[in-house]
Amino acid sequence: MEAAALMRGDEKFMERALELARKGEGRTGPNPPVGALVVNGAEVVGEGYHPRAGMPHAEIYALKEAGPQARGGDLYVTLEPCSHPGKTMACTDAILRAGISRVVVGCRDPNPRVDGRGLATLERGGVATLCGILEKECRRLIAPFAKHVVTGLPFVMLKTAMTLDGRIATVNGDSRWISNEKSRLWVHRLRDKVDAVMVGVGTVLRDDPQLTTRLPQGGRDAARIVIDHFLDVPDGARLLRLESAAPTIIATSDKAPEEKVGRLLGRGIEILRIPEKGDGIDLRELLRSLGKRNFQSILLEGGSRLNGAMWRERLIDRVMVCVAPKLVGGEGLPLFSGRGVSWMAEAVRLAEVRIDRFGDDVLIEGEVPCSPD
């Protein structure tokens, strides 16, 4: 019973650490978002989270706030503390100096430079450790970091709205609006937490989107990435005329007209030349290029064609579908264009499925299992 009560207490404090960590989502790259708190005598005496790269880690902020009360206390942190100094001191050194008696960790750090070394360092220093409290939630939080640090590729999240009969647009491409206002507000919260939003040029031609973050309290724009094989984006497209701190990047091929490339570069638009593959650009090579620039998370808001191409290349890591109680009643655009599997037994079943509601819209989220590097 005492052990069960202790576990519940550990989970309660780790939930708070997760809340703190989420404040840094989308802002810490190339580092992961991390939250920490110091508890002494069942009282929280210090809290912190990692705000951005180059700033102190979550543990440092929590220990500083706790001050002398850290001695003999417990430290809760969503990710294994680092054991190597970088732009800031190693967190394990700070923990040992502060006199912490026990460290409770959500999950081990997938970074090969850490991956258990932080916990081992603490144990050698006489600190008791416990790892795996709310591990699934902590791993989900750092999924983009984990994918990037292990493979060099960004973590791709497919987001779409769909009618009850499986259409993301009508036969003439109209998709405004499938989902309700609450669902669209959720989308802007997502954009606030990712490194980039990606669409195909077809979406730009059809919808002329801004791809910005519009929240009541403001928010942060993600980079905008447009996949445009032949550089068909109109000069008057709204995403080329934005006053935004985030860049607009167009991924194109060597077939793009040089005169138009020069014109776009002159307007501050970034151009990425990507090799061709099939009837488009090499999407995996595009992701490699973005990974080298420390893009960890990409929100894919593509149309049927781009979604299908990314799916067939097995480049999608998470699927988020908002299903609205609407019926197109006939032909329309499916989530993925192109040929799918021949047998239902071959269909991909998502893992760690989560279901939520925004009014009468139903959100279904899940992880794509066994995504190759």
Backbone torsions as a table, in degrees:
resi	resn	phi	psi	omega
1	MET	NA	-43.6	179.4
2	GLU	-62.3	-39.6	178.9
3	ALA	-65.0	-40.8	178.9
4	ALA	-64.4	-40.8	178.7
5	ALA	-65.0	-39.9	177.8
6	LEU	-62.5	-42.3	179.5
7	MET	-61.8	-42.2	178.7
8	ARG	-63.1	-39.8	177.0
9	GLY	-64.1	-41.4	177.6
10	ASP	-61.4	-42.6	179.9
11	GLU	-65.2	-38.4	179.0
12	LYS	-61.8	-45.0	-179.7
13	PHE	-70.3	-34.4	178.5
14	MET	-68.8	-33.8	175.2
15	GLU	-59.4	-40.9	177.5
16	ARG	-66.5	-39.6	177.4
17	ALA	-60.8	-37.8	177.2
18	LEU	-65.6	-41.2	177.1
19	GLU	-58.2	-43.4	178.9
20	LEU	-64.5	-44.0	-177.8
21	ALA	-60.4	-37.3	-176.5
22	ARG	-65.5	-17.9	176.4
23	LYS	-65.8	-22.5	-179.3
24	GLY	-99.1	-0.9	-177.0
25	GLU	-55.1	132.1	177.9
26	GLY	79.5	0.3	-174.7
27	ARG	-123.3	-3.5	-171.3
28	THR	-104.2	-6.6	-175.1
29	GLY	-53.0	142.6	5.9
30	PRO	-83.5	9.4	177.5
31	ASN	-86.5	164.3	176.3
32	PRO	-86.8	158.0	170.9
33	PRO	-74.3	133.3	-177.3
34	VAL	-140.4	141.5	174.5
35	GLY	-124.7	150.7	-178.0
36	ALA	-149.1	153.0	172.0
37	LEU	-149.0	150.2	177.9
38	VAL	-106.1	130.4	-179.3
39	VAL	-120.3	131.6	176.3
40	ASN	-136.5	120.7	-178.2
41	GLY	63.7	38.6	179.8
42	ALA	67.6	12.1	179.6
43	GLU	-116.9	133.4	176.5
44	VAL	-74.3	119.9	-176.9
45	VAL	-113.7	-4.6	178.9
46	GLY	-163.5	139.7	179.5
47	GLU	-136.8	156.1	176.4
48	GLY	-171.8	160.8	173.2
49	TYR	-145.7	160.1	-179.7
50	HIS	-82.7	114.4	-175.0
51	PRO	-81.0	-38.4	178.6
52	ARG	-170.2	164.2	-178.9
53	ALA	-59.3	140.7	-178.7
54	GLY	92.7	-17.4	177.2
55	MET	-93.7	162.0	178.9
56	PRO	-56.5	154.1	177.8
57	HIS	-77.1	167.7	-174.9
58	ALA	-57.2	-41.1	-178.0
59	GLU	-60.5	-37.7	-177.6
60	ILE	-65.2	-44.1	178.7
61	TYR	-63.1	-43.3	-178.6
62	ALA	-64.8	-42.9	179.9
63	LEU	-66.6	-38.5	179.8
64	LYS	-64.2	-43.0	179.5
65	GLU	-66.5	-35.9	-179.7
66	ALA	-70.7	-34.7	-179.7
67	GLY	59.9	-137.0	-178.3
68	PRO	-62.5	-21.5	-179.1
69	GLN	-71.3	-8.5	176.7
70	ALA	-69.9	-29.4	-176.6
71	ARG	-61.5	124.8	-179.8
72	GLY	81.0	2.0	-177.5
73	GLY	-93.6	-179.5	177.5
74	ASP	-106.3	139.0	174.8
75	LEU	-109.2	126.4	175.2
76	TYR	-107.7	127.6	-178.7
77	VAL	-143.6	138.5	-173.9
78	THR	-69.8	-24.0	-177.5
79	LEU	-133.9	144.2	178.7
80	GLU	-47.9	129.2	179.4
81	PRO	-61.6	144.8	179.9
82	CYS	-75.0	149.4	-178.9
83	SER	-116.1	7.2	179.9
84	HIS	-123.9	135.5	178.8
85	PRO	-73.1	142.3	174.5
86	GLY	-127.9	-121.8	174.6
87	LYS	-72.8	-19.0	175.6
88	THR	-125.4	167.8	-178.9
89	MET	-67.4	155.6	176.6
90	ALA	-60.5	133.0	-177.8
91	CYS	-65.3	-31.8	179.6
92	THR	-63.0	-37.3	177.6
93	ASP	-62.9	-44.1	-179.4
94	ALA	-64.6	-37.8	-179.8
95	ILE	-65.7	-44.0	179.8
96	LEU	-65.4	-41.3	179.3
97	ARG	-64.6	-33.7	-176.6
98	ALA	-75.5	-14.6	179.2
99	GLY	80.5	25.4	176.0
100	ILE	-63.0	138.2	-178.4
101	SER	-95.0	-27.0	-177.8
102	ARG	-145.9	138.2	176.9
103	VAL	-120.2	124.0	178.7
104	VAL	-108.7	122.8	-172.2
105	VAL	-116.4	140.8	176.8
106	GLY	-72.7	-51.0	179.9
107	CYS	-152.7	157.8	177.3
108	ARG	-71.5	153.7	-180.0
109	ASP	-79.5	122.2	179.9
110	PRO	-73.2	-10.9	178.4
111	ASN	-60.8	122.3	-179.1
112	PRO	-55.6	-22.2	178.5
113	ARG	-73.7	-16.8	-179.1
114	VAL	-116.0	-86.4	173.2
115	ASP	37.9	62.4	177.1
116	GLY	101.3	-20.1	-177.6
117	ARG	-68.4	-34.0	178.2
118	GLY	-63.9	-45.3	178.5
119	LEU	-64.3	-42.2	-179.9
120	ALA	-63.1	-39.6	178.9
121	THR	-62.3	-43.0	179.5
122	LEU	-64.7	-42.7	-179.4
123	GLU	-63.9	-39.3	177.1
124	ARG	-64.1	-27.6	178.6
125	GLY	-85.9	6.4	177.0
126	GLY	87.9	12.3	179.2
127	VAL	-94.3	130.3	175.4
128	ALA	-72.7	140.3	-179.7
129	THR	-128.6	150.4	175.3
130	LEU	-141.0	124.4	-176.8
131	CYS	-121.8	141.3	174.4
132	GLY	111.5	12.3	176.8
133	ILE	-79.3	122.2	-174.3
134	LEU	52.5	43.4	-174.1
135	GLU	-60.8	-42.6	-178.1
136	LYS	-60.2	-44.4	-179.6
137	GLU	-65.8	-39.9	-179.7
138	CYS	-68.7	-38.4	178.4
139	ARG	-68.0	-36.8	178.7
140	ARG	-63.9	-39.0	179.9
141	LEU	-60.1	-40.1	-175.6
142	ILE	-100.0	14.3	-177.2
143	ALA	-53.7	-44.0	177.8
144	PRO	-61.8	-43.1	177.4
145	PHE	-61.5	-45.5	-177.4
146	ALA	-61.6	-44.9	179.4
147	LYS	-61.8	-44.0	-175.6
148	HIS	-69.8	-43.8	-175.4
149	VAL	-71.0	-25.2	-178.8
150	VAL	-91.0	-41.2	-173.0
151	THR	-109.8	-18.0	-174.1
152	GLY	83.6	-1.9	-179.0
153	LEU	-103.0	149.8	174.0
154	PRO	-73.2	158.7	176.4
155	PHE	-88.1	122.6	-173.9
156	VAL	-105.9	124.0	178.4
157	MET	-112.1	115.5	176.7
158	LEU	-83.1	121.9	177.4
159	LYS	-119.9	131.4	177.4
160	THR	-153.9	162.4	171.1
161	ALA	-112.3	142.1	-173.3
162	MET	-140.2	145.8	173.6
163	THR	-77.5	168.9	-178.9
164	LEU	-63.2	-26.2	176.9
165	ASP	-97.6	24.2	166.4
166	GLY	78.5	30.0	179.3
167	ARG	-113.0	136.0	176.1
168	ILE	-97.9	-4.5	175.0
169	ALA	-166.3	162.0	176.6
170	THR	-76.0	179.4	-176.8
171	VAL	-62.9	-27.2	178.0
172	ASN	-96.8	12.2	173.8
173	GLY	90.9	2.8	-178.8
174	ASP	-74.7	129.3	179.3
175	SER	-133.6	9.8	-178.2
176	ARG	-104.9	118.0	-12.6
177	TRP	-115.4	132.0	174.3
178	ILE	-75.8	-47.7	-175.8
179	SER	-92.4	166.9	-178.4
180	ASN	-89.9	179.6	-175.6
181	GLU	-64.7	-35.8	179.0
182	LYS	-64.4	-39.8	178.0
183	SER	-65.7	-39.1	-179.0
184	ARG	-69.7	-32.3	174.6
185	LEU	-64.6	-39.5	176.6
186	TRP	-59.9	-38.5	178.8
187	VAL	-61.5	-41.7	-179.8
188	HIS	-68.5	-31.6	174.2
189	ARG	-66.1	-37.1	176.8
190	LEU	-63.3	-47.1	-179.3
191	ARG	-58.7	-32.5	179.9
192	ASP	-67.4	-17.1	-172.7
193	LYS	-113.5	5.2	-178.4
194	VAL	-116.1	165.2	179.4
195	ASP	-81.0	-32.0	-176.0
196	ALA	-153.0	152.7	171.6
197	VAL	-114.2	130.9	-174.8
198	MET	-119.5	134.7	174.2
199	VAL	-139.4	168.5	171.9
200	GLY	-95.6	163.8	-177.8
201	VAL	-64.3	-25.1	177.4
202	GLY	-59.7	-40.0	177.1
203	THR	-64.8	-38.7	178.5
204	VAL	-64.8	-44.4	-178.9
205	LEU	-65.7	-36.3	-175.2
206	ARG	-83.9	-45.5	-170.4
207	ASP	-107.9	-16.4	-175.6
208	ASP	47.3	57.0	-175.9
209	PRO	-77.5	161.5	173.2
210	GLN	-94.8	-31.0	-179.4
211	LEU	59.3	33.5	177.9
212	THR	-101.5	170.1	177.2
213	THR	-98.1	120.1	-178.8
214	ARG	-125.5	96.0	-179.8
215	LEU	-118.5	153.2	179.1
216	PRO	-54.6	-34.8	-178.2
217	GLN	-96.1	13.7	179.9
218	GLY	101.7	-112.4	-179.1
219	GLY	111.1	177.2	-174.5
220	ARG	-120.6	131.3	176.9
221	ASP	-74.6	138.3	169.9
222	ALA	-86.8	162.7	173.0
223	ALA	-61.9	148.5	179.0
224	ARG	-108.9	124.0	-178.5
225	ILE	-117.9	125.0	178.6
226	VAL	-116.2	126.1	176.0
227	ILE	-91.6	114.8	-170.1
228	ASP	-142.6	89.7	-172.7
229	HIS	-52.7	-47.0	-174.1
230	PHE	-109.6	10.0	-179.8
231	LEU	60.2	56.4	-180.0
232	ASP	-89.8	-0.5	-177.5
233	VAL	-58.3	130.8	-179.4
234	PRO	-69.8	146.7	178.7
235	ASP	-60.3	-27.5	-177.5
236	GLY	-92.0	6.9	-179.4
237	ALA	-58.1	139.7	-175.0
238	ARG	-62.3	-35.3	-177.1
239	LEU	-72.5	-6.7	173.5
240	LEU	-92.0	-6.1	-173.7
241	ARG	-123.7	25.1	-174.7
242	LEU	-86.3	147.2	167.4
243	GLU	-96.8	90.9	-174.1
244	SER	-143.2	142.8	177.8
245	ALA	-72.8	-20.0	-178.6
246	ALA	-83.6	144.6	-178.0
247	PRO	-78.2	155.3	167.5
248	THR	-106.3	124.8	-175.4
249	ILE	-119.7	129.1	176.5
250	ILE	-112.0	121.5	177.4
251	ALA	-94.4	116.8	-175.5
252	THR	-135.3	-174.5	-177.1
253	SER	-115.7	-178.9	177.5
254	ASP	-69.8	-8.4	179.5
255	LYS	-85.1	-2.2	178.4
256	ALA	-67.7	136.3	179.5
257	PRO	-61.7	128.0	-176.5
258	GLU	-61.6	-36.5	-179.1
259	GLU	-62.8	-40.2	-179.8
260	LYS	-73.2	-36.4	176.0
261	VAL	-57.3	-47.6	-179.8
262	GLY	-62.2	-38.8	-179.8
263	ARG	-65.1	-41.3	179.9
264	LEU	-70.4	-40.3	177.0
265	LEU	-59.8	-37.9	178.5
266	GLY	-65.7	-21.4	178.4
267	ARG	-94.5	6.6	177.8
268	GLY	88.2	9.3	178.2
269	ILE	-84.3	135.3	178.0
270	GLU	-87.2	138.2	179.9
271	ILE	-116.6	126.9	174.6
272	LEU	-110.5	121.0	175.9
273	ARG	-88.8	118.6	-177.7
274	ILE	-119.8	137.5	177.7
275	PRO	-58.3	152.7	178.5
276	GLU	-80.4	153.5	172.5
277	LYS	-149.3	120.6	-176.9
278	GLY	63.7	-129.8	-179.1
279	ASP	-100.4	21.7	179.0
280	GLY	-150.9	-159.7	175.5
281	ILE	-91.4	163.2	-179.1
282	ASP	-77.2	103.8	-173.6
283	LEU	-67.3	-36.3	178.2
284	ARG	-66.3	-38.9	177.8
285	GLU	-66.3	-36.0	175.7
286	LEU	-60.5	-45.9	179.8
287	LEU	-65.1	-37.0	175.9
288	ARG	-59.8	-44.2	-179.7
289	SER	-63.3	-40.9	178.7
290	LEU	-68.9	-36.5	177.1
291	GLY	-62.6	-37.5	178.3
292	LYS	-65.0	-22.8	177.7
293	ARG	-93.7	13.7	176.1
294	ASN	68.7	26.5	167.8
295	PHE	-76.8	118.7	-178.8
296	GLN	-99.8	-34.8	-174.3
297	SER	-130.3	132.5	179.4
298	ILE	-128.5	129.1	175.7
299	LEU	-96.6	110.3	-179.1
300	LEU	-85.7	113.6	179.0
301	GLU	-116.4	41.0	-173.0
302	GLY	-78.5	173.2	172.2
303	GLY	-87.9	-172.4	-174.2
304	SER	-58.4	-41.3	-175.2
305	ARG	-69.3	-49.1	-179.6
306	LEU	-66.1	-41.6	177.2
307	ASN	-56.0	-46.1	-179.2
308	GLY	-63.7	-41.5	179.9
309	ALA	-65.1	-42.7	178.4
310	MET	-66.0	-38.1	-179.7
311	TRP	-66.1	-45.2	-178.6
312	ARG	-65.1	-28.5	176.6
313	GLU	-83.9	0.6	-178.9
314	ARG	55.2	49.2	-178.0
315	LEU	-108.7	3.8	-179.7
316	ILE	-100.6	129.1	-176.6
317	ASP	-102.1	-30.9	-178.9
318	ARG	-139.9	140.5	178.7
319	VAL	-116.2	131.4	178.8
320	MET	-131.5	108.5	-175.8
321	VAL	-118.0	123.7	174.5
322	CYS	-95.9	114.4	-178.1
323	VAL	-98.9	121.2	-179.6
324	ALA	-101.1	147.2	-179.9
325	PRO	-78.1	61.0	178.7
326	LYS	-128.9	152.4	179.9
327	LEU	-127.3	125.5	174.3
328	VAL	-74.7	-38.5	173.1
329	GLY	84.4	12.0	179.6
330	GLY	179.3	-142.9	-178.4
331	GLU	-67.0	152.2	178.8
332	GLY	179.5	-178.3	-178.1
333	LEU	-88.2	127.9	177.7
334	PRO	-81.5	172.5	178.6
335	LEU	-60.6	-43.1	178.9
336	PHE	-122.1	131.1	170.7
337	SER	-88.2	166.6	178.9
338	GLY	91.3	178.1	-176.5
339	ARG	-79.1	133.6	175.3
340	GLY	-100.6	-160.2	-179.4
341	VAL	-72.4	159.6	-178.9
342	SER	-88.4	-27.2	-174.4
343	TRP	-128.3	143.0	-178.8
344	MET	-60.4	-29.2	178.1
345	ALA	-64.0	-19.1	179.8
346	GLU	-90.0	-8.4	-177.7
347	ALA	-64.0	146.8	179.8
348	VAL	-83.0	125.6	175.7
349	ARG	-98.2	123.1	-179.3
350	LEU	-68.7	150.5	178.3
351	ALA	-105.2	162.1	176.9
352	GLU	49.2	49.5	-175.9
353	VAL	-69.0	135.5	177.3
354	ARG	-126.8	141.2	-178.4
355	ILE	-126.3	132.9	178.9
356	ASP	-139.4	171.9	179.7
357	ARG	-133.4	142.3	170.1
358	PHE	-123.3	93.0	-172.6
359	GLY	63.4	-124.5	180.0
360	ASP	-94.5	5.2	171.5
361	ASP	-87.3	145.4	178.7
362	VAL	-116.5	123.9	178.4
363	LEU	-96.2	127.2	175.5
364	ILE	-118.6	121.6	179.5
365	GLU	-121.6	146.4	174.8
366	GLY	-164.6	158.2	179.5
367	GLU	-90.8	140.2	175.8
368	VAL	-82.4	117.2	-175.2
369	PRO	-73.7	150.5	171.0
370	CYS	53.7	41.4	174.0
371	SER	-67.5	126.4	179.7
372	PRO	-72.6	163.3	177.8
373	ASP	-68.2	NA	NA
